[in-house]
């Protein structure tokens, strides 16, 4: 992208686009040079603002600063210094303001979007108004996604809004993924967690005591459990059970092994507990799962 350029699109939206769950309202790139007035003119009234006064939008926006420095503040976020490699997530109905430093300017990508899919991410605490700034560094993949969104918005081919919706979700997923992994600055902890995961995945039919596993990795159990759940989103015990469910699906799909035998091999306390747990995770009993899979494939499993 030419650093001297300014590219702005406000793509059209129809009622069917809104039913998809997420749609894009604006996307673009702007390079603000040192001592250049900011913001530039020519934007629709709902987007133009005075940085001294700030503004309120009726949409989400994801801003990515790839060069320069500045500041940002919102109603729920105190004033913070912004530098290249930072992402700002703006929320609808949330007062905010931002501005590049006069002696550096900045380069910014942005994409604005609305929809129940975005609202659901916030409702489920994946994103929070009190944490609107993320330091992700320079991500070529993210820049490529912004460039893709700009190109798709420019062309406005059939169903382009659905394509843009997927691009936004990819962006949000990449930001969340990068941010969560940046929390683990101690690489040794990550190595040990991955060792634990490998052991659990390698021996799905064995009983692996999480406390003994922590000892094996020279970690206290409480520290191991806390970091394991922080990294995977599951406790060590829950992680093992999910692996066992996947192994159970393999047995149910590829063999005629009795369900009780599968339960015993995977060391569930009883076939009743196995059946109950399997249904809680898959919405089907083991027998129902086996029958459905075999009816679809038309093949009978072999012992």
Number of C-alpha atoms within 10 A of each C-alpha: 9 9 13 10 12 16 14 18 16 17 18 14 13 9 7 11 18 16 11 14 16 22 28 29 19 20 27 22 24 19 21 25 19 14 12 15 12 16 15 12 10 8 12 8 8 10 12 14 18 12 15 9 9 15 18 17 16 15 18 21 21 21 21 28 25 20 19 22 21 19 14 19 19 21 13 14 15 9 14 13 15 24 20 19 17 20 23 19 20 23 25 15 13 17 17 20 20 22 20 29 21 17 13 16 21 24 22 21 23 21 25 22 21 20 18 14 15 21 17 13 13 14 11 9 10 12 18 15 17 11 11 18 22 17 17 20 15 15 13 9 11 19 16 11 16 24 17 15 26 24 14 18 24 17 10 12 10 8 10 20 26 18 17 24 23 14 19 23 14 14 19 19 13 16 18 16 12 16 14 12 13 12 10 14 9 9 9 10 18 16 11 18 22 15 14 20 17 11 15 23 16 11 13 21 20 14 12 15 12 18 16 13 19 20 13 12 16 11 16 14 16 11 11 24 20 14 19 22 16 15 18 13 12 16 18 25 14 12 17 23 19 16 19 25 19 13 17 21 18 12 18 22 21 16 14 14 14 12 18 15 11 21 20 14 14 20 16 19 10 12 16 12 12 24 18 15 18 22 15 11 12 11 12 16 17 22 12 12 18 21 14 14 16 16 11 8 9 9 11 14 14 9 9
